[in-house]
Amino acid sequence: AQLVESGGGLVQPGGSLRLSCVASGFIFSAWDMRWFRQAAGKERELVALISSEGRRKNYSDSVKGRFIISRDNAKRTVYLEMNSLQTEDTAVYYCNVAGRGIWGQGTQVTVSS
């Protein structure tokens, strides 16, 4: 089983990015998926969760109203659309299969002017 994230980069405050996470090696459509982030010197934080069929979505208070999680089961991909980015959003972002120890390698997001 493998997860590969992409889409990170450097963006100015107020900007947007879209992260992608492509899954392989397991039945993607059967599992809830999550995005986490970890800033330097801080613990890993759950950012968003999406149910297996995509109907249920939950967000941390810190990103609610700015980030959108979605998935395309046919493409075995989960997305995180990040809008109105703030310097506090700077972190390495990871996708994860909920309830399983399957993690991607992470993608760096840096918000800076």
Biopython code that builds the backbone (N, CA, C, O; Angstrom):
import numpy as np
from Bio.PDB.StructureBuilder import StructureBuilder

atoms = [
    (1, "ALA", "N", (0.844, -1.180, 0.000)),
    (1, "ALA", "CA", (0.000, 0.000, 0.000)),
    (1, "ALA", "C", (0.890, 1.245, 0.000)),
    (1, "ALA", "O", (1.910, 1.291, 0.688)),
    (2, "GLN", "N", (0.489, 2.255, -0.782)),
    (2, "GLN", "CA", (1.313, 3.455, -0.916)),
    (2, "GLN", "C", (0.443, 4.687, -1.145)),
    (2, "GLN", "O", (-0.604, 4.624, -1.790)),
    (3, "LEU", "N", (0.911, 5.815, -0.595)),
    (3, "LEU", "CA", (0.291, 7.112, -0.824)),
    (3, "LEU", "C", (1.377, 8.070, -1.287)),
    (3, "LEU", "O", (2.463, 8.107, -0.708)),
    (4, "VAL", "N", (1.092, 8.845, -2.326)),
    (4, "VAL", "CA", (2.066, 9.798, -2.849)),
    (4, "VAL", "C", (1.403, 11.168, -2.959)),
    (4, "VAL", "O", (0.473, 11.366, -3.741)),
    (5, "GLU", "N", (1.908, 12.119, -2.148)),
    (5, "GLU", "CA", (1.374, 13.479, -2.173)),
    (5, "GLU", "C", (2.138, 14.347, -3.165)),
    (5, "GLU", "O", (3.303, 14.090, -3.471)),
    (6, "SER", "N", (1.466, 15.368, -3.656)),
    (6, "SER", "CA", (2.098, 16.360, -4.524)),
    (6, "SER", "C", (1.301, 17.652, -4.442)),
    (6, "SER", "O", (0.199, 17.691, -3.896)),
    (7, "GLY", "N", (1.891, 18.717, -5.001)),
    (7, "GLY", "CA", (1.171, 19.980, -5.083)),
    (7, "GLY", "C", (1.629, 21.055, -4.126)),
    (7, "GLY", "O", (1.160, 22.191, -4.198)),
    (8, "GLY", "N", (2.541, 20.714, -3.227)),
    (8, "GLY", "CA", (3.033, 21.721, -2.301)),
    (8, "GLY", "C", (3.931, 22.727, -2.999)),
    (8, "GLY", "O", (4.268, 22.577, -4.173)),
    (9, "GLY", "N", (4.316, 23.764, -2.248)),
    (9, "GLY", "CA", (5.195, 24.782, -2.802)),
    (9, "GLY", "C", (5.186, 26.031, -1.966)),
    (9, "GLY", "O", (4.695, 26.046, -0.837)),
    (10, "LEU", "N", (5.742, 27.090, -2.545)),
    (10, "LEU", "CA", (5.807, 28.398, -1.888)),
    (10, "LEU", "C", (4.689, 29.283, -2.432)),
    (10, "LEU", "O", (4.518, 29.406, -3.645)),
    (11, "VAL", "N", (3.936, 29.891, -1.533)),
    (11, "VAL", "CA", (2.823, 30.744, -1.943)),
    (11, "VAL", "C", (2.761, 31.952, -1.016)),
    (11, "VAL", "O", (3.130, 31.861, 0.155)),
    (12, "GLN", "N", (2.304, 33.060, -1.531)),
    (12, "GLN", "CA", (2.173, 34.269, -0.712)),
    (12, "GLN", "C", (0.918, 34.196, 0.160)),
    (12, "GLN", "O", (-0.038, 33.505, -0.193)),
    (13, "PRO", "N", (0.912, 34.890, 1.275)),
    (13, "PRO", "CA", (-0.306, 34.952, 2.097)),
    (13, "PRO", "C", (-1.504, 35.399, 1.267)),
    (13, "PRO", "O", (-1.416, 36.317, 0.452)),
    (14, "GLY", "N", (-2.622, 34.721, 1.500)),
    (14, "GLY", "CA", (-3.820, 34.987, 0.719)),
    (14, "GLY", "C", (-3.954, 34.138, -0.523)),
    (14, "GLY", "O", (-5.002, 34.135, -1.170)),
    (15, "GLY", "N", (-2.903, 33.419, -0.860)),
    (15, "GLY", "CA", (-2.913, 32.587, -2.058)),
    (15, "GLY", "C", (-3.572, 31.235, -1.849)),
    (15, "GLY", "O", (-4.119, 30.939, -0.786)),
    (16, "SER", "N", (-3.503, 30.421, -2.902)),
    (16, "SER", "CA", (-4.154, 29.107, -2.890)),
    (16, "SER", "C", (-3.211, 28.037, -3.420)),
    (16, "SER", "O", (-2.316, 28.308, -4.220)),
    (17, "LEU", "N", (-3.434, 26.829, -2.957)),
    (17, "LEU", "CA", (-2.744, 25.642, -3.467)),
    (17, "LEU", "C", (-3.720, 24.478, -3.442)),
    (17, "LEU", "O", (-4.677, 24.463, -2.667)),
    (18, "ARG", "N", (-3.461, 23.509, -4.299)),
    (18, "ARG", "CA", (-4.244, 22.280, -4.294)),
    (18, "ARG", "C", (-3.310, 21.095, -4.179)),
    (18, "ARG", "O", (-2.472, 20.858, -5.049)),
    (19, "LEU", "N", (-3.465, 20.353, -3.094)),
    (19, "LEU", "CA", (-2.663, 19.159, -2.867)),
    (19, "LEU", "C", (-3.403, 17.933, -3.409)),
    (19, "LEU", "O", (-4.633, 17.872, -3.399)),
    (20, "SER", "N", (-2.632, 16.977, -3.873)),
    (20, "SER", "CA", (-3.180, 15.702, -4.334)),
    (20, "SER", "C", (-2.471, 14.564, -3.626)),
    (20, "SER", "O", (-1.307, 14.680, -3.242)),
    (21, "CYS", "N", (-3.187, 13.467, -3.458)),
    (21, "CYS", "CA", (-2.618, 12.258, -2.860)),
    (21, "CYS", "C", (-3.162, 11.066, -3.636)),
    (21, "CYS", "O", (-4.359, 10.781, -3.605)),
    (22, "VAL", "N", (-2.263, 10.376, -4.331)),
    (22, "VAL", "CA", (-2.649, 9.225, -5.139)),
    (22, "VAL", "C", (-2.361, 7.951, -4.370)),
    (22, "VAL", "O", (-1.267, 7.770, -3.836)),
    (23, "ALA", "N", (-3.345, 7.071, -4.316)),
    (23, "ALA", "CA", (-3.240, 5.827, -3.547)),
    (23, "ALA", "C", (-3.042, 4.631, -4.472)),
    (23, "ALA", "O", (-3.498, 4.624, -5.616)),
    (24, "SER", "N", (-2.355, 3.627, -3.950)),
    (24, "SER", "CA", (-2.193, 2.372, -4.679)),
    (24, "SER", "C", (-2.017, 1.244, -3.676)),
    (24, "SER", "O", (-1.604, 1.464, -2.538)),
    (25, "GLY", "N", (-2.337, 0.034, -4.116)),
    (25, "GLY", "CA", (-2.068, -1.139, -3.300)),
    (25, "GLY", "C", (-3.136, -1.520, -2.290)),
    (25, "GLY", "O", (-2.932, -2.446, -1.505)),
    (26, "PHE", "N", (-4.265, -0.832, -2.289)),
    (26, "PHE", "CA", (-5.379, -1.188, -1.401)),
    (26, "PHE", "C", (-6.663, -0.657, -2.031)),
    (26, "PHE", "O", (-6.632, 0.104, -2.997)),
    (27, "ILE", "N", (-7.803, -1.080, -1.456)),
    (27, "ILE", "CA", (-9.109, -0.698, -2.012)),
    (27, "ILE", "C", (-9.433, 0.719, -1.531)),
    (27, "ILE", "O", (-10.052, 0.902, -0.482)),
    (28, "PHE", "N", (-9.013, 1.706, -2.302)),
    (28, "PHE", "CA", (-9.114, 3.119, -1.921)),
    (28, "PHE", "C", (-10.550, 3.512, -1.566)),
    (28, "PHE", "O", (-10.775, 4.227, -0.589)),
    (29, "SER", "N", (-11.512, 3.051, -2.350)),
    (29, "SER", "CA", (-12.895, 3.491, -2.177)),
    (29, "SER", "C", (-13.538, 2.968, -0.897)),
    (29, "SER", "O", (-14.640, 3.386, -0.542)),
    (30, "ALA", "N", (-12.866, 2.067, -0.210)),
    (30, "ALA", "CA", (-13.435, 1.484, 1.007)),
    (30, "ALA", "C", (-13.044, 2.232, 2.273)),
    (30, "ALA", "O", (-13.564, 1.945, 3.351)),
    (31, "TRP", "N", (-12.134, 3.187, 2.148)),
    (31, "TRP", "CA", (-11.550, 3.801, 3.335)),
    (31, "TRP", "C", (-11.761, 5.302, 3.393)),
    (31, "TRP", "O", (-11.659, 6.012, 2.393)),
    (32, "ASP", "N", (-12.067, 5.773, 4.637)),
    (32, "ASP", "CA", (-12.006, 7.200, 4.886)),
    (32, "ASP", "C", (-10.557, 7.655, 4.736)),
    (32, "ASP", "O", (-9.621, 6.901, 5.004)),
    (33, "MET", "N", (-10.392, 8.902, 4.304)),
    (33, "MET", "CA", (-9.044, 9.444, 4.119)),
    (33, "MET", "C", (-8.898, 10.738, 4.906)),
    (33, "MET", "O", (-9.871, 11.461, 5.122)),
    (34, "ARG", "N", (-7.668, 11.023, 5.332)),
    (34, "ARG", "CA", (-7.409, 12.198, 6.140)),
    (34, "ARG", "C", (-6.187, 12.956, 5.623)),
    (34, "ARG", "O", (-5.273, 12.372, 5.039)),
    (35, "TRP", "N", (-6.194, 14.244, 5.847)),
    (35, "TRP", "CA", (-5.019, 15.078, 5.657)),
    (35, "TRP", "C", (-4.566, 15.571, 7.035)),
    (35, "TRP", "O", (-5.365, 16.041, 7.846)),
    (36, "PHE", "N", (-3.281, 15.450, 7.264)),
    (36, "PHE", "CA", (-2.637, 15.974, 8.461)),
    (36, "PHE", "C", (-1.595, 17.000, 8.022)),
    (36, "PHE", "O", (-1.239, 17.084, 6.846)),
    (37, "ARG", "N", (-1.119, 17.768, 8.981)),
    (37, "ARG", "CA", (0.027, 18.626, 8.735)),
    (37, "ARG", "C", (0.893, 18.686, 9.989)),
    (37, "ARG", "O", (0.428, 18.495, 11.113)),
    (38, "GLN", "N", (2.165, 18.957, 9.748)),
    (38, "GLN", "CA", (3.101, 19.081, 10.860)),
    (38, "GLN", "C", (4.026, 20.254, 10.604)),
    (38, "GLN", "O", (4.817, 20.235, 9.661)),
    (39, "ALA", "N", (3.928, 21.268, 11.437)),
    (39, "ALA", "CA", (4.813, 22.418, 11.349)),
    (39, "ALA", "C", (6.082, 22.130, 12.139)),
    (39, "ALA", "O", (6.084, 21.282, 13.032)),
    (40, "ALA", "N", (7.131, 22.817, 11.820)),
    (40, "ALA", "CA", (8.413, 22.605, 12.481)),
    (40, "ALA", "C", (8.271, 22.799, 13.992)),
    (40, "ALA", "O", (7.773, 23.827, 14.452)),
    (41, "GLY", "N", (8.716, 21.799, 14.754)),
    (41, "GLY", "CA", (8.680, 21.890, 16.197)),
    (41, "GLY", "C", (7.326, 21.645, 16.826)),
    (41, "GLY", "O", (7.169, 21.808, 18.036)),
    (42, "LYS", "N", (6.337, 21.255, 16.024)),
    (42, "LYS", "CA", (4.991, 21.029, 16.547)),
    (42, "LYS", "C", (4.540, 19.609, 16.272)),
    (42, "LYS", "O", (5.129, 18.904, 15.453)),
    (43, "GLU", "N", (3.489, 19.197, 16.965)),
    (43, "GLU", "CA", (2.929, 17.870, 16.753)),
    (43, "GLU", "C", (2.106, 17.831, 15.468)),
    (43, "GLU", "O", (1.624, 18.851, 14.975)),
    (44, "ARG", "N", (1.967, 16.614, 14.947)),
    (44, "ARG", "CA", (1.154, 16.439, 13.751)),
    (44, "ARG", "C", (-0.303, 16.751, 14.081)),
    (44, "ARG", "O", (-0.811, 16.334, 15.121)),
    (45, "GLU", "N", (-0.966, 17.479, 13.198)),
    (45, "GLU", "CA", (-2.326, 17.969, 13.424)),
    (45, "GLU", "C", (-3.268, 17.451, 12.345)),
    (45, "GLU", "O", (-2.949, 17.525, 11.159)),
    (46, "LEU", "N", (-4.427, 16.927, 12.746)),
    (46, "LEU", "CA", (-5.442, 16.506, 11.781)),
    (46, "LEU", "C", (-6.086, 17.760, 11.191)),
    (46, "LEU", "O", (-6.551, 18.632, 11.925)),
    (47, "VAL", "N", (-6.109, 17.841, 9.867)),
    (47, "VAL", "CA", (-6.646, 19.001, 9.176)),
    (47, "VAL", "C", (-8.037, 18.732, 8.629)),
    (47, "VAL", "O", (-8.938, 19.556, 8.791)),
    (48, "ALA", "N", (-8.222, 17.579, 7.981)),
    (48, "ALA", "CA", (-9.499, 17.293, 7.333)),
    (48, "ALA", "C", (-9.657, 15.803, 7.149)),
    (48, "ALA", "O", (-8.679, 15.061, 7.049)),
    (49, "LEU", "N", (-10.911, 15.375, 7.105)),
    (49, "LEU", "CA", (-11.260, 13.978, 6.886)),
    (49, "LEU", "C", (-12.404, 13.897, 5.892)),
    (49, "LEU", "O", (-13.289, 14.752, 5.880)),
    (50, "ILE", "N", (-12.381, 12.869, 5.062)),
    (50, "ILE", "CA", (-13.476, 12.635, 4.126)),
    (50, "ILE", "C", (-13.851, 11.163, 4.189)),
    (50, "ILE", "O", (-12.977, 10.297, 4.234)),
    (51, "SER", "N", (-15.145, 10.880, 4.191)),
    (51, "SER", "CA", (-15.614, 9.500, 4.260)),
    (51, "SER", "C", (-15.340, 8.782, 2.937)),
    (51, "SER", "O", (-15.002, 9.401, 1.928)),
    (52, "SER", "N", (-15.497, 7.470, 2.975)),
    (52, "SER", "CA", (-15.104, 6.654, 1.819)),
    (52, "SER", "C", (-15.866, 7.027, 0.552)),
    (52, "SER", "O", (-15.303, 6.993, -0.542)),
    (53, "GLU", "N", (-17.138, 7.381, 0.691)),
    (53, "GLU", "CA", (-17.935, 7.731, -0.482)),
    (53, "GLU", "C", (-17.931, 9.225, -0.754)),
    (53, "GLU", "O", (-18.483, 9.681, -1.756)),
    (54, "GLY", "N", (-17.309, 9.987, 0.139)),
    (54, "GLY", "CA", (-17.150, 11.419, -0.078)),
    (54, "GLY", "C", (-18.255, 12.291, 0.457)),
    (54, "GLY", "O", (-18.231, 13.504, 0.248)),
    (55, "ARG", "N", (-19.232, 11.713, 1.147)),
    (55, "ARG", "CA", (-20.379, 12.511, 1.594)),
    (55, "ARG", "C", (-20.082, 13.275, 2.881)),
    (55, "ARG", "O", (-20.572, 14.389, 3.067)),
    (56, "ARG", "N", (-19.299, 12.696, 3.751)),
    (56, "ARG", "CA", (-19.043, 13.317, 5.050)),
    (56, "ARG", "C", (-17.651, 13.916, 5.049)),
    (56, "ARG", "O", (-16.674, 13.268, 4.674)),
    (57, "LYS", "N", (-17.584, 15.167, 5.477)),
    (57, "LYS", "CA", (-16.309, 15.887, 5.545)),
    (57, "LYS", "C", (-16.224, 16.619, 6.884)),
    (57, "LYS", "O", (-17.200, 17.210, 7.346)),
    (58, "ASN", "N", (-15.065, 16.569, 7.485)),
    (58, "ASN", "CA", (-14.829, 17.276, 8.737)),
    (58, "ASN", "C", (-13.516, 18.052, 8.637)),
    (58, "ASN", "O", (-12.569, 17.635, 7.971)),
    (59, "TYR", "N", (-13.495, 19.187, 9.318)),
    (59, "TYR", "CA", (-12.318, 20.054, 9.260)),
    (59, "TYR", "C", (-11.929, 20.516, 10.655)),
    (59, "TYR", "O", (-12.775, 20.629, 11.542)),
    (60, "SER", "N", (-10.644, 20.782, 10.841)),
    (60, "SER", "CA", (-10.224, 21.412, 12.085)),
    (60, "SER", "C", (-10.694, 22.862, 12.078)),
    (60, "SER", "O", (-10.919, 23.451, 11.021)),
    (61, "ASP", "N", (-10.836, 23.420, 13.262)),
    (61, "ASP", "CA", (-11.297, 24.809, 13.359)),
    (61, "ASP", "C", (-10.334, 25.767, 12.665)),
    (61, "ASP", "O", (-10.743, 26.810, 12.153)),
    (62, "SER", "N", (-9.060, 25.408, 12.652)),
    (62, "SER", "CA", (-8.055, 26.304, 12.093)),
    (62, "SER", "C", (-8.153, 26.450, 10.576)),
    (62, "SER", "O", (-7.625, 27.414, 10.024)),
    (63, "VAL", "N", (-8.817, 25.517, 9.888)),
    (63, "VAL", "CA", (-8.898, 25.585, 8.429)),
    (63, "VAL", "C", (-10.323, 25.654, 7.914)),
    (63, "VAL", "O", (-10.541, 25.830, 6.715)),
    (64, "LYS", "N", (-11.293, 25.518, 8.802)),
    (64, "LYS", "CA", (-12.697, 25.492, 8.385)),
    (64, "LYS", "C", (-13.046, 26.778, 7.634)),
    (64, "LYS", "O", (-12.722, 27.878, 8.083)),
    (65, "GLY", "N", (-13.703, 26.627, 6.499)),
    (65, "GLY", "CA", (-14.081, 27.771, 5.688)),
    (65, "GLY", "C", (-13.027, 28.192, 4.677)),
    (65, "GLY", "O", (-13.301, 28.998, 3.788)),
    (66, "ARG", "N", (-11.812, 27.643, 4.814)),
    (66, "ARG", "CA", (-10.725, 27.985, 3.880)),
    (66, "ARG", "C", (-10.257, 26.777, 3.068)),
    (66, "ARG", "O", (-9.873, 26.932, 1.909)),
    (67, "PHE", "N", (-10.282, 25.592, 3.648)),
    (67, "PHE", "CA", (-9.809, 24.374, 2.987)),
    (67, "PHE", "C", (-11.007, 23.514, 2.586)),
    (67, "PHE", "O", (-12.048, 23.512, 3.243)),
    (68, "ILE", "N", (-10.824, 22.790, 1.494)),
    (68, "ILE", "CA", (-11.855, 21.866, 1.031)),
    (68, "ILE", "C", (-11.206, 20.535, 0.703)),
    (68, "ILE", "O", (-10.267, 20.469, -0.090)),
    (69, "ILE", "N", (-11.712, 19.474, 1.319)),
    (69, "ILE", "CA", (-11.232, 18.120, 1.019)),
    (69, "ILE", "C", (-12.206, 17.470, 0.048)),
    (69, "ILE", "O", (-13.418, 17.649, 0.161)),
    (70, "SER", "N", (-11.674, 16.718, -0.901)),
    (70, "SER", "CA", (-12.510, 16.008, -1.864)),
    (70, "SER", "C", (-11.776, 14.750, -2.314)),
    (70, "SER", "O", (-10.597, 14.564, -2.012)),
    (71, "ARG", "N", (-12.472, 13.907, -3.026)),
    (71, "ARG", "CA", (-11.853, 12.681, -3.526)),
    (71, "ARG", "C", (-12.486, 12.269, -4.831)),
    (71, "ARG", "O", (-13.628, 12.612, -5.134)),
    (72, "ASP", "N", (-11.708, 11.519, -5.600)),
    (72, "ASP", "CA", (-12.170, 10.913, -6.845)),
    (72, "ASP", "C", (-11.788, 9.442, -6.751)),
    (72, "ASP", "O", (-10.633, 9.078, -6.972)),
    (73, "ASN", "N", (-12.747, 8.615, -6.427)),
    (73, "ASN", "CA", (-12.441, 7.192, -6.221)),
    (73, "ASN", "C", (-12.006, 6.500, -7.513)),
    (73, "ASN", "O", (-11.229, 5.547, -7.477)),
    (74, "ALA", "N", (-12.500, 6.972, -8.634)),
    (74, "ALA", "CA", (-12.083, 6.381, -9.908)),
    (74, "ALA", "C", (-10.604, 6.643, -10.172)),
    (74, "ALA", "O", (-9.923, 5.830, -10.798)),
    (75, "LYS", "N", (-10.117, 7.778, -9.693)),
    (75, "LYS", "CA", (-8.695, 8.123, -9.871)),
    (75, "LYS", "C", (-7.865, 7.761, -8.642)),
    (75, "LYS", "O", (-6.655, 7.990, -8.617)),
    (76, "ARG", "N", (-8.506, 7.202, -7.634)),
    (76, "ARG", "CA", (-7.799, 6.800, -6.410)),
    (76, "ARG", "C", (-7.030, 7.976, -5.816)),
    (76, "ARG", "O", (-5.881, 7.837, -5.395)),
    (77, "THR", "N", (-7.674, 9.115, -5.790)),
    (77, "THR", "CA", (-6.989, 10.348, -5.379)),
    (77, "THR", "C", (-7.846, 11.139, -4.394)),
    (77, "THR", "O", (-9.061, 11.255, -4.555)),
    (78, "VAL", "N", (-7.189, 11.674, -3.378)),
    (78, "VAL", "CA", (-7.821, 12.598, -2.456)),
    (78, "VAL", "C", (-7.122, 13.946, -2.601)),
    (78, "VAL", "O", (-5.908, 14.012, -2.791)),
    (79, "TYR", "N", (-7.901, 15.012, -2.509)),
    (79, "TYR", "CA", (-7.400, 16.363, -2.736)),
    (79, "TYR", "C", (-7.592, 17.223, -1.491)),
    (79, "TYR", "O", (-8.462, 16.959, -0.661)),
    (80, "LEU", "N", (-6.770, 18.243, -1.381)),
    (80, "LEU", "CA", (-6.973, 19.277, -0.373)),
    (80, "LEU", "C", (-6.781, 20.623, -1.052)),
    (80, "LEU", "O", (-5.662, 21.009, -1.387)),
    (81, "GLU", "N", (-7.878, 21.326, -1.249)),
    (81, "GLU", "CA", (-7.829, 22.670, -1.820)),
    (81, "GLU", "C", (-7.678, 23.656, -0.671)),
    (81, "GLU", "O", (-8.493, 23.679, 0.251)),
    (82, "MET", "N", (-6.643, 24.460, -0.734)),
    (82, "MET", "CA", (-6.317, 25.377, 0.357)),
    (82, "MET", "C", (-6.397, 26.808, -0.159)),
    (82, "MET", "O", (-5.669, 27.192, -1.075)),
    (83, "ASN", "N", (-7.277, 27.580, 0.432)),
    (83, "ASN", "CA", (-7.498, 28.969, 0.027)),
    (83, "ASN", "C", (-7.202, 29.919, 1.187)),
    (83, "ASN", "O", (-7.132, 29.509, 2.345)),
    (84, "SER", "N", (-7.032, 31.181, 0.850)),
    (84, "SER", "CA", (-6.745, 32.204, 1.866)),
    (84, "SER", "C", (-5.639, 31.750, 2.808)),
    (84, "SER", "O", (-5.758, 31.845, 4.030)),
    (85, "LEU", "N", (-4.582, 31.265, 2.222)),
    (85, "LEU", "CA", (-3.493, 30.705, 3.024)),
    (85, "LEU", "C", (-2.837, 31.761, 3.899)),
    (85, "LEU", "O", (-2.696, 32.922, 3.513)),
    (86, "GLN", "N", (-2.443, 31.325, 5.086)),
    (86, "GLN", "CA", (-1.819, 32.187, 6.079)),
    (86, "GLN", "C", (-0.452, 31.620, 6.431)),
    (86, "GLN", "O", (-0.182, 30.443, 6.195)),
    (87, "THR", "N", (0.403, 32.456, 6.993)),
    (87, "THR", "CA", (1.741, 31.973, 7.351)),
    (87, "THR", "C", (1.660, 30.796, 8.320)),
    (87, "THR", "O", (2.532, 29.927, 8.328)),
    (88, "GLU", "N", (0.604, 30.778, 9.139)),
    (88, "GLU", "CA", (0.438, 29.687, 10.109)),
    (88, "GLU", "C", (0.131, 28.344, 9.435)),
    (88, "GLU", "O", (0.196, 27.302, 10.087)),
    (89, "ASP", "N", (-0.196, 28.356, 8.158)),
    (89, "ASP", "CA", (-0.469, 27.122, 7.433)),
    (89, "ASP", "C", (0.807, 26.447, 6.940)),
    (89, "ASP", "O", (0.758, 25.341, 6.403)),
    (90, "THR", "N", (1.940, 27.104, 7.119)),
    (90, "THR", "CA", (3.213, 26.515, 6.705)),
    (90, "THR", "C", (3.477, 25.226, 7.472)),
    (90, "THR", "O", (3.490, 25.213, 8.703)),
    (91, "ALA", "N", (3.686, 24.141, 6.727)),
    (91, "ALA", "CA", (3.872, 22.813, 7.336)),
    (91, "ALA", "C", (4.141, 21.803, 6.239)),
    (91, "ALA", "O", (4.016, 22.097, 5.050)),
    (92, "VAL", "N", (4.513, 20.601, 6.666)),
    (92, "VAL", "CA", (4.512, 19.453, 5.757)),
    (92, "VAL", "C", (3.134, 18.806, 5.865)),
    (92, "VAL", "O", (2.656, 18.518, 6.962)),
    (93, "TYR", "N", (2.511, 18.585, 4.725)),
    (93, "TYR", "CA", (1.164, 18.021, 4.675)),
    (93, "TYR", "C", (1.243, 16.557, 4.254)),
    (93, "TYR", "O", (1.931, 16.198, 3.298)),
    (94, "TYR", "N", (0.516, 15.724, 5.000)),
    (94, "TYR", "CA", (0.515, 14.276, 4.770)),
    (94, "TYR", "C", (-0.916, 13.788, 4.560)),
    (94, "TYR", "O", (-1.851, 14.290, 5.184)),
    (95, "CYS", "N", (-1.075, 12.816, 3.684)),
    (95, "CYS", "CA", (-2.357, 12.121, 3.629)),
    (95, "CYS", "C", (-2.210, 10.772, 4.339)),
    (95, "CYS", "O", (-1.111, 10.240, 4.497)),
    (96, "ASN", "N", (-3.351, 10.250, 4.755)),
    (96, "ASN", "CA", (-3.371, 9.062, 5.614)),
    (96, "ASN", "C", (-4.657, 8.297, 5.400)),
    (96, "ASN", "O", (-5.714, 8.888, 5.181)),
    (97, "VAL", "N", (-4.565, 6.984, 5.464)),
    (97, "VAL", "CA", (-5.752, 6.138, 5.435)),
    (97, "VAL", "C", (-6.266, 6.040, 6.861)),
    (97, "VAL", "O", (-5.564, 5.526, 7.733)),
    (98, "ALA", "N", (-7.452, 6.513, 7.111)),
    (98, "ALA", "CA", (-7.994, 6.548, 8.468)),
    (98, "ALA", "C", (-8.023, 5.152, 9.076)),
    (98, "ALA", "O", (-8.545, 4.212, 8.477)),
    (99, "GLY", "N", (-7.456, 5.031, 10.276)),
    (99, "GLY", "CA", (-7.488, 3.764, 10.970)),
    (99, "GLY", "C", (-6.406, 2.783, 10.552)),
    (99, "GLY", "O", (-6.347, 1.662, 11.056)),
    (100, "ARG", "N", (-5.563, 3.199, 9.645)),
    (100, "ARG", "CA", (-4.454, 2.339, 9.196)),
    (100, "ARG", "C", (-3.162, 3.150, 9.210)),
    (100, "ARG", "O", (-3.172, 4.367, 9.026)),
    (101, "GLY", "N", (-2.083, 2.471, 9.426)),
    (101, "GLY", "CA", (-0.786, 3.135, 9.489)),
    (101, "GLY", "C", (-0.164, 3.342, 8.131)),
    (101, "GLY", "O", (1.007, 3.023, 7.924)),
    (102, "ILE", "N", (-0.933, 3.872, 7.207)),
    (102, "ILE", "CA", (-0.450, 4.120, 5.854)),
    (102, "ILE", "C", (-0.355, 5.625, 5.665)),
    (102, "ILE", "O", (-1.356, 6.338, 5.741)),
    (103, "TRP", "N", (0.868, 6.103, 5.416)),
    (103, "TRP", "CA", (1.147, 7.520, 5.271)),
    (103, "TRP", "C", (1.914, 7.781, 3.988)),
    (103, "TRP", "O", (2.667, 6.930, 3.514)),
    (104, "GLY", "N", (1.715, 8.955, 3.437)),
    (104, "GLY", "CA", (2.547, 9.405, 2.339)),
    (104, "GLY", "C", (3.837, 10.002, 2.862)),
    (104, "GLY", "O", (4.064, 10.065, 4.070)),
    (105, "GLN", "N", (4.691, 10.446, 1.927)),
    (105, "GLN", "CA", (5.980, 11.007, 2.299)),
    (105, "GLN", "C", (5.877, 12.480, 2.700)),
    (105, "GLN", "O", (6.811, 13.040, 3.275)),
    (106, "GLY", "N", (4.755, 13.091, 2.399)),
    (106, "GLY", "CA", (4.526, 14.488, 2.747)),
    (106, "GLY", "C", (4.907, 15.431, 1.627)),
    (106, "GLY", "O", (5.753, 15.119, 0.788)),
    (107, "THR", "N", (4.267, 16.597, 1.626)),
    (107, "THR", "CA", (4.597, 17.647, 0.674)),
    (107, "THR", "C", (4.657, 18.973, 1.446)),
    (107, "THR", "O", (3.766, 19.287, 2.235)),
    (108, "GLN", "N", (5.711, 19.730, 1.204)),
    (108, "GLN", "CA", (5.952, 20.959, 1.958)),
    (108, "GLN", "C", (5.112, 22.103, 1.396)),
    (108, "GLN", "O", (5.096, 22.350, 0.190)),
    (109, "VAL", "N", (4.420, 22.790, 2.294)),
    (109, "VAL", "CA", (3.696, 24.012, 1.947)),
    (109, "VAL", "C", (4.306, 25.154, 2.757)),
    (109, "VAL", "O", (4.359, 25.098, 3.985)),
    (110, "THR", "N", (4.759, 26.176, 2.064)),
    (110, "THR", "CA", (5.352, 27.342, 2.723)),
    (110, "THR", "C", (4.577, 28.582, 2.299)),
    (110, "THR", "O", (4.463, 28.888, 1.112)),
    (111, "VAL", "N", (4.052, 29.283, 3.285)),
    (111, "VAL", "CA", (3.305, 30.508, 3.027)),
    (111, "VAL", "C", (4.144, 31.674, 3.541)),
    (111, "VAL", "O", (4.347, 31.830, 4.745)),
    (112, "SER", "N", (4.622, 32.482, 2.612)),
    (112, "SER", "CA", (5.533, 33.555, 2.979)),
    (112, "SER", "C", (5.520, 34.641, 1.913)),
    (112, "SER", "O", (5.336, 34.362, 0.728)),
    (113, "SER", "N", (5.716, 35.865, 2.341)),
    (113, "SER", "CA", (5.822, 36.974, 1.388)),
    (113, "SER", "C", (7.286, 37.231, 1.044)),
    (113, "SER", "O", (7.587, 38.127, 0.256)),
]
sb = StructureBuilder()
sb.init_structure("model")
sb.init_model(0)
sb.init_chain("A")
sb.init_seg("    ")
for serial, (resi, resn, name, xyz) in enumerate(atoms, 1):
    if name == "N":
        sb.init_residue(resn, " ", resi, " ")
    sb.init_atom(name, np.array(xyz, "f"), 0.0, 1.0, " ", f" {name:<3s}", serial, name[0])
structure = sb.get_structure()
